[in-house]
Amino acid sequence: MKTFLIALFILALTVSFVVWNAWDLNRTAETLSALTRSLPEDAASFHKDAQTESTLAELYGLWDRKFERIAFTVGYNNCNRADEALLSLIAHYRNESAEDFTHARLLLLDSLRRLRVLEGISPESIL
């Protein structure tokens, strides 16, 4: 009976961690998506300013803090696409390349959406 209770406790701990991890990473992905959506969405609205610079810094800071844990649970291959899109976004902003900036923005949004699907608790993420 003691072994059964210990096994039940370990199972509960594991399920709790999986649910918490999925919730936290989905919340992080939603925050990253919201920050990305707040960036200029087309070449006409693109311009370098303090607000965009601040948003990019916040976006990169959050991604950098959470990258290892996201990569651990979702996998490096899946994270590399979002990582590359974010780095391209920053590079195109610094080079003032409006068309490439908006392209990288769309890639990042799509990558974050895919990470949420992979990390979520749903039939799509299991299959």
PyMOL CGO cylinders between C-alpha atoms (Angstrom):
from pymol import cmd
from pymol.cgo import CYLINDER

trace = [
    CYLINDER, 0.00, 0.00, 0.00, 2.87, 2.32, 0.82, 0.3, 1, 1, 1, 1, 1, 1,
    CYLINDER, 2.87, 2.32, 0.82, 4.38, 1.80, -2.65, 0.3, 1, 1, 1, 1, 1, 1,
    CYLINDER, 4.38, 1.80, -2.65, 1.02, 2.52, -4.27, 0.3, 1, 1, 1, 1, 1, 1,
    CYLINDER, 1.02, 2.52, -4.27, 0.65, 5.81, -2.36, 0.3, 1, 1, 1, 1, 1, 1,
    CYLINDER, 0.65, 5.81, -2.36, 4.18, 6.87, -3.28, 0.3, 1, 1, 1, 1, 1, 1,
    CYLINDER, 4.18, 6.87, -3.28, 3.49, 6.04, -6.94, 0.3, 1, 1, 1, 1, 1, 1,
    CYLINDER, 3.49, 6.04, -6.94, 0.23, 7.98, -6.78, 0.3, 1, 1, 1, 1, 1, 1,
    CYLINDER, 0.23, 7.98, -6.78, 2.03, 10.95, -5.24, 0.3, 1, 1, 1, 1, 1, 1,
    CYLINDER, 2.03, 10.95, -5.24, 4.72, 10.89, -7.95, 0.3, 1, 1, 1, 1, 1, 1,
    CYLINDER, 4.72, 10.89, -7.95, 2.04, 10.66, -10.65, 0.3, 1, 1, 1, 1, 1, 1,
    CYLINDER, 2.04, 10.66, -10.65, 0.19, 13.64, -9.16, 0.3, 1, 1, 1, 1, 1, 1,
    CYLINDER, 0.19, 13.64, -9.16, 3.43, 15.61, -9.01, 0.3, 1, 1, 1, 1, 1, 1,
    CYLINDER, 3.43, 15.61, -9.01, 4.23, 14.78, -12.64, 0.3, 1, 1, 1, 1, 1, 1,
    CYLINDER, 4.23, 14.78, -12.64, 0.75, 15.71, -13.89, 0.3, 1, 1, 1, 1, 1, 1,
    CYLINDER, 0.75, 15.71, -13.89, 0.86, 18.93, -11.86, 0.3, 1, 1, 1, 1, 1, 1,
    CYLINDER, 0.86, 18.93, -11.86, 4.20, 19.87, -13.41, 0.3, 1, 1, 1, 1, 1, 1,
    CYLINDER, 4.20, 19.87, -13.41, 2.99, 19.14, -16.94, 0.3, 1, 1, 1, 1, 1, 1,
    CYLINDER, 2.99, 19.14, -16.94, -0.15, 21.24, -16.48, 0.3, 1, 1, 1, 1, 1, 1,
    CYLINDER, -0.15, 21.24, -16.48, 1.74, 24.11, -14.83, 0.3, 1, 1, 1, 1, 1, 1,
    CYLINDER, 1.74, 24.11, -14.83, 4.46, 24.02, -17.50, 0.3, 1, 1, 1, 1, 1, 1,
    CYLINDER, 4.46, 24.02, -17.50, 1.91, 24.07, -20.34, 0.3, 1, 1, 1, 1, 1, 1,
    CYLINDER, 1.91, 24.07, -20.34, 0.02, 26.94, -18.69, 0.3, 1, 1, 1, 1, 1, 1,
    CYLINDER, 0.02, 26.94, -18.69, 3.19, 28.97, -18.07, 0.3, 1, 1, 1, 1, 1, 1,
    CYLINDER, 3.19, 28.97, -18.07, 4.62, 28.45, -21.56, 0.3, 1, 1, 1, 1, 1, 1,
    CYLINDER, 4.62, 28.45, -21.56, 1.30, 29.28, -23.20, 0.3, 1, 1, 1, 1, 1, 1,
    CYLINDER, 1.30, 29.28, -23.20, 1.12, 32.44, -21.11, 0.3, 1, 1, 1, 1, 1, 1,
    CYLINDER, 1.12, 32.44, -21.11, 4.69, 33.30, -22.14, 0.3, 1, 1, 1, 1, 1, 1,
    CYLINDER, 4.69, 33.30, -22.14, 3.91, 32.64, -25.82, 0.3, 1, 1, 1, 1, 1, 1,
    CYLINDER, 3.91, 32.64, -25.82, 0.82, 34.84, -25.57, 0.3, 1, 1, 1, 1, 1, 1,
    CYLINDER, 0.82, 34.84, -25.57, 2.88, 37.66, -24.03, 0.3, 1, 1, 1, 1, 1, 1,
    CYLINDER, 2.88, 37.66, -24.03, 5.50, 37.28, -26.77, 0.3, 1, 1, 1, 1, 1, 1,
    CYLINDER, 5.50, 37.28, -26.77, 2.75, 37.30, -29.41, 0.3, 1, 1, 1, 1, 1, 1,
    CYLINDER, 2.75, 37.30, -29.41, 1.14, 40.41, -27.91, 0.3, 1, 1, 1, 1, 1, 1,
    CYLINDER, 1.14, 40.41, -27.91, 4.48, 42.23, -27.92, 0.3, 1, 1, 1, 1, 1, 1,
    CYLINDER, 4.48, 42.23, -27.92, 5.09, 41.15, -31.52, 0.3, 1, 1, 1, 1, 1, 1,
    CYLINDER, 5.09, 41.15, -31.52, 1.61, 42.26, -32.60, 0.3, 1, 1, 1, 1, 1, 1,
    CYLINDER, 1.61, 42.26, -32.60, 2.28, 45.70, -31.10, 0.3, 1, 1, 1, 1, 1, 1,
    CYLINDER, 2.28, 45.70, -31.10, 5.18, 46.23, -33.51, 0.3, 1, 1, 1, 1, 1, 1,
    CYLINDER, 5.18, 46.23, -33.51, 4.62, 48.00, -36.85, 0.3, 1, 1, 1, 1, 1, 1,
    CYLINDER, 4.62, 48.00, -36.85, 2.72, 45.60, -39.09, 0.3, 1, 1, 1, 1, 1, 1,
    CYLINDER, 2.72, 45.60, -39.09, 3.53, 47.02, -42.50, 0.3, 1, 1, 1, 1, 1, 1,
    CYLINDER, 3.53, 47.02, -42.50, 6.25, 48.99, -44.28, 0.3, 1, 1, 1, 1, 1, 1,
    CYLINDER, 6.25, 48.99, -44.28, 4.18, 52.19, -44.22, 0.3, 1, 1, 1, 1, 1, 1,
    CYLINDER, 4.18, 52.19, -44.22, 3.97, 52.25, -40.42, 0.3, 1, 1, 1, 1, 1, 1,
    CYLINDER, 3.97, 52.25, -40.42, 7.61, 51.21, -39.89, 0.3, 1, 1, 1, 1, 1, 1,
    CYLINDER, 7.61, 51.21, -39.89, 9.88, 53.79, -38.26, 0.3, 1, 1, 1, 1, 1, 1,
    CYLINDER, 9.88, 53.79, -38.26, 12.59, 53.71, -35.62, 0.3, 1, 1, 1, 1, 1, 1,
    CYLINDER, 12.59, 53.71, -35.62, 11.43, 55.16, -32.33, 0.3, 1, 1, 1, 1, 1, 1,
    CYLINDER, 11.43, 55.16, -32.33, 11.90, 54.66, -28.60, 0.3, 1, 1, 1, 1, 1, 1,
    CYLINDER, 11.90, 54.66, -28.60, 8.65, 52.69, -28.21, 0.3, 1, 1, 1, 1, 1, 1,
    CYLINDER, 8.65, 52.69, -28.21, 9.58, 50.12, -30.87, 0.3, 1, 1, 1, 1, 1, 1,
    CYLINDER, 9.58, 50.12, -30.87, 13.11, 49.87, -29.45, 0.3, 1, 1, 1, 1, 1, 1,
    CYLINDER, 13.11, 49.87, -29.45, 11.69, 49.26, -25.98, 0.3, 1, 1, 1, 1, 1, 1,
    CYLINDER, 11.69, 49.26, -25.98, 9.24, 46.63, -27.26, 0.3, 1, 1, 1, 1, 1, 1,
    CYLINDER, 9.24, 46.63, -27.26, 12.02, 44.79, -29.09, 0.3, 1, 1, 1, 1, 1, 1,
    CYLINDER, 12.02, 44.79, -29.09, 14.21, 44.84, -25.98, 0.3, 1, 1, 1, 1, 1, 1,
    CYLINDER, 14.21, 44.84, -25.98, 11.35, 43.49, -23.86, 0.3, 1, 1, 1, 1, 1, 1,
    CYLINDER, 11.35, 43.49, -23.86, 10.55, 40.85, -26.47, 0.3, 1, 1, 1, 1, 1, 1,
    CYLINDER, 10.55, 40.85, -26.47, 14.15, 39.67, -26.69, 0.3, 1, 1, 1, 1, 1, 1,
    CYLINDER, 14.15, 39.67, -26.69, 14.60, 39.74, -22.90, 0.3, 1, 1, 1, 1, 1, 1,
    CYLINDER, 14.60, 39.74, -22.90, 11.55, 37.56, -22.28, 0.3, 1, 1, 1, 1, 1, 1,
    CYLINDER, 11.55, 37.56, -22.28, 12.50, 35.14, -25.07, 0.3, 1, 1, 1, 1, 1, 1,
    CYLINDER, 12.50, 35.14, -25.07, 16.07, 34.89, -23.78, 0.3, 1, 1, 1, 1, 1, 1,
    CYLINDER, 16.07, 34.89, -23.78, 14.93, 34.17, -20.21, 0.3, 1, 1, 1, 1, 1, 1,
    CYLINDER, 14.93, 34.17, -20.21, 12.46, 31.46, -21.26, 0.3, 1, 1, 1, 1, 1, 1,
    CYLINDER, 12.46, 31.46, -21.26, 14.31, 29.93, -24.24, 0.3, 1, 1, 1, 1, 1, 1,
    CYLINDER, 14.31, 29.93, -24.24, 15.99, 27.02, -22.46, 0.3, 1, 1, 1, 1, 1, 1,
    CYLINDER, 15.99, 27.02, -22.46, 12.82, 25.86, -20.74, 0.3, 1, 1, 1, 1, 1, 1,
    CYLINDER, 12.82, 25.86, -20.74, 10.76, 26.21, -23.91, 0.3, 1, 1, 1, 1, 1, 1,
    CYLINDER, 10.76, 26.21, -23.91, 13.42, 24.33, -25.87, 0.3, 1, 1, 1, 1, 1, 1,
    CYLINDER, 13.42, 24.33, -25.87, 13.57, 21.62, -23.20, 0.3, 1, 1, 1, 1, 1, 1,
    CYLINDER, 13.57, 21.62, -23.20, 9.85, 20.87, -23.39, 0.3, 1, 1, 1, 1, 1, 1,
    CYLINDER, 9.85, 20.87, -23.39, 9.12, 21.67, -27.05, 0.3, 1, 1, 1, 1, 1, 1,
    CYLINDER, 9.12, 21.67, -27.05, 12.53, 20.89, -28.55, 0.3, 1, 1, 1, 1, 1, 1,
    CYLINDER, 12.53, 20.89, -28.55, 15.33, 22.93, -30.03, 0.3, 1, 1, 1, 1, 1, 1,
    CYLINDER, 15.33, 22.93, -30.03, 14.28, 22.27, -33.62, 0.3, 1, 1, 1, 1, 1, 1,
    CYLINDER, 14.28, 22.27, -33.62, 10.90, 23.86, -33.02, 0.3, 1, 1, 1, 1, 1, 1,
    CYLINDER, 10.90, 23.86, -33.02, 12.37, 26.82, -31.13, 0.3, 1, 1, 1, 1, 1, 1,
    CYLINDER, 12.37, 26.82, -31.13, 15.03, 27.60, -33.72, 0.3, 1, 1, 1, 1, 1, 1,
    CYLINDER, 15.03, 27.60, -33.72, 12.45, 28.95, -36.16, 0.3, 1, 1, 1, 1, 1, 1,
    CYLINDER, 12.45, 28.95, -36.16, 11.13, 31.45, -33.61, 0.3, 1, 1, 1, 1, 1, 1,
    CYLINDER, 11.13, 31.45, -33.61, 14.65, 32.29, -32.45, 0.3, 1, 1, 1, 1, 1, 1,
    CYLINDER, 14.65, 32.29, -32.45, 15.79, 32.99, -36.00, 0.3, 1, 1, 1, 1, 1, 1,
    CYLINDER, 15.79, 32.99, -36.00, 12.69, 35.08, -36.74, 0.3, 1, 1, 1, 1, 1, 1,
    CYLINDER, 12.69, 35.08, -36.74, 13.25, 37.18, -33.61, 0.3, 1, 1, 1, 1, 1, 1,
    CYLINDER, 13.25, 37.18, -33.61, 16.92, 37.77, -34.38, 0.3, 1, 1, 1, 1, 1, 1,
    CYLINDER, 16.92, 37.77, -34.38, 16.00, 38.68, -37.98, 0.3, 1, 1, 1, 1, 1, 1,
    CYLINDER, 16.00, 38.68, -37.98, 13.35, 41.06, -36.68, 0.3, 1, 1, 1, 1, 1, 1,
    CYLINDER, 13.35, 41.06, -36.68, 15.92, 42.89, -34.56, 0.3, 1, 1, 1, 1, 1, 1,
    CYLINDER, 15.92, 42.89, -34.56, 18.52, 42.94, -37.35, 0.3, 1, 1, 1, 1, 1, 1,
    CYLINDER, 18.52, 42.94, -37.35, 16.05, 44.32, -39.89, 0.3, 1, 1, 1, 1, 1, 1,
    CYLINDER, 16.05, 44.32, -39.89, 14.91, 46.95, -37.40, 0.3, 1, 1, 1, 1, 1, 1,
    CYLINDER, 14.91, 46.95, -37.40, 18.49, 48.11, -36.87, 0.3, 1, 1, 1, 1, 1, 1,
    CYLINDER, 18.49, 48.11, -36.87, 19.12, 48.12, -40.65, 0.3, 1, 1, 1, 1, 1, 1,
    CYLINDER, 19.12, 48.12, -40.65, 15.85, 50.02, -41.20, 0.3, 1, 1, 1, 1, 1, 1,
    CYLINDER, 15.85, 50.02, -41.20, 14.63, 47.43, -43.68, 0.3, 1, 1, 1, 1, 1, 1,
    CYLINDER, 14.63, 47.43, -43.68, 10.87, 47.86, -43.42, 0.3, 1, 1, 1, 1, 1, 1,
    CYLINDER, 10.87, 47.86, -43.42, 9.80, 45.04, -45.77, 0.3, 1, 1, 1, 1, 1, 1,
    CYLINDER, 9.80, 45.04, -45.77, 12.13, 42.50, -44.19, 0.3, 1, 1, 1, 1, 1, 1,
    CYLINDER, 12.13, 42.50, -44.19, 11.08, 43.67, -40.72, 0.3, 1, 1, 1, 1, 1, 1,
    CYLINDER, 11.08, 43.67, -40.72, 7.41, 43.04, -41.44, 0.3, 1, 1, 1, 1, 1, 1,
    CYLINDER, 7.41, 43.04, -41.44, 8.25, 39.65, -42.98, 0.3, 1, 1, 1, 1, 1, 1,
    CYLINDER, 8.25, 39.65, -42.98, 10.24, 38.63, -39.88, 0.3, 1, 1, 1, 1, 1, 1,
    CYLINDER, 10.24, 38.63, -39.88, 7.36, 39.87, -37.69, 0.3, 1, 1, 1, 1, 1, 1,
    CYLINDER, 7.36, 39.87, -37.69, 4.92, 37.55, -39.48, 0.3, 1, 1, 1, 1, 1, 1,
    CYLINDER, 4.92, 37.55, -39.48, 7.36, 34.63, -39.22, 0.3, 1, 1, 1, 1, 1, 1,
    CYLINDER, 7.36, 34.63, -39.22, 7.73, 35.22, -35.50, 0.3, 1, 1, 1, 1, 1, 1,
    CYLINDER, 7.73, 35.22, -35.50, 3.97, 35.35, -34.96, 0.3, 1, 1, 1, 1, 1, 1,
    CYLINDER, 3.97, 35.35, -34.96, 3.53, 32.10, -36.88, 0.3, 1, 1, 1, 1, 1, 1,
    CYLINDER, 3.53, 32.10, -36.88, 6.39, 30.43, -35.00, 0.3, 1, 1, 1, 1, 1, 1,
    CYLINDER, 6.39, 30.43, -35.00, 4.92, 31.43, -31.64, 0.3, 1, 1, 1, 1, 1, 1,
    CYLINDER, 4.92, 31.43, -31.64, 1.51, 30.10, -32.70, 0.3, 1, 1, 1, 1, 1, 1,
    CYLINDER, 1.51, 30.10, -32.70, 3.10, 26.76, -33.59, 0.3, 1, 1, 1, 1, 1, 1,
    CYLINDER, 3.10, 26.76, -33.59, 4.97, 26.62, -30.27, 0.3, 1, 1, 1, 1, 1, 1,
    CYLINDER, 4.97, 26.62, -30.27, 1.67, 27.13, -28.45, 0.3, 1, 1, 1, 1, 1, 1,
    CYLINDER, 1.67, 27.13, -28.45, 0.11, 24.25, -30.37, 0.3, 1, 1, 1, 1, 1, 1,
    CYLINDER, 0.11, 24.25, -30.37, 3.05, 21.98, -29.57, 0.3, 1, 1, 1, 1, 1, 1,
    CYLINDER, 3.05, 21.98, -29.57, 3.08, 22.89, -25.89, 0.3, 1, 1, 1, 1, 1, 1,
    CYLINDER, 3.08, 22.89, -25.89, -0.66, 22.93, -25.34, 0.3, 1, 1, 1, 1, 1, 1,
    CYLINDER, -0.66, 22.93, -25.34, -2.67, 20.09, -23.91, 0.3, 1, 1, 1, 1, 1, 1,
    CYLINDER, -2.67, 20.09, -23.91, -4.81, 19.13, -26.88, 0.3, 1, 1, 1, 1, 1, 1,
    CYLINDER, -4.81, 19.13, -26.88, -5.18, 16.26, -29.34, 0.3, 1, 1, 1, 1, 1, 1,
    CYLINDER, -5.18, 16.26, -29.34, -3.11, 18.18, -31.92, 0.3, 1, 1, 1, 1, 1, 1,
    CYLINDER, -3.11, 18.18, -31.92, -0.12, 18.43, -29.59, 0.3, 1, 1, 1, 1, 1, 1,
    CYLINDER, -0.12, 18.43, -29.59, -0.30, 14.77, -28.63, 0.3, 1, 1, 1, 1, 1, 1,
    CYLINDER, -0.30, 14.77, -28.63, -0.59, 13.42, -32.17, 0.3, 1, 1, 1, 1, 1, 1,
]
cmd.load_cgo(trace, "trace")
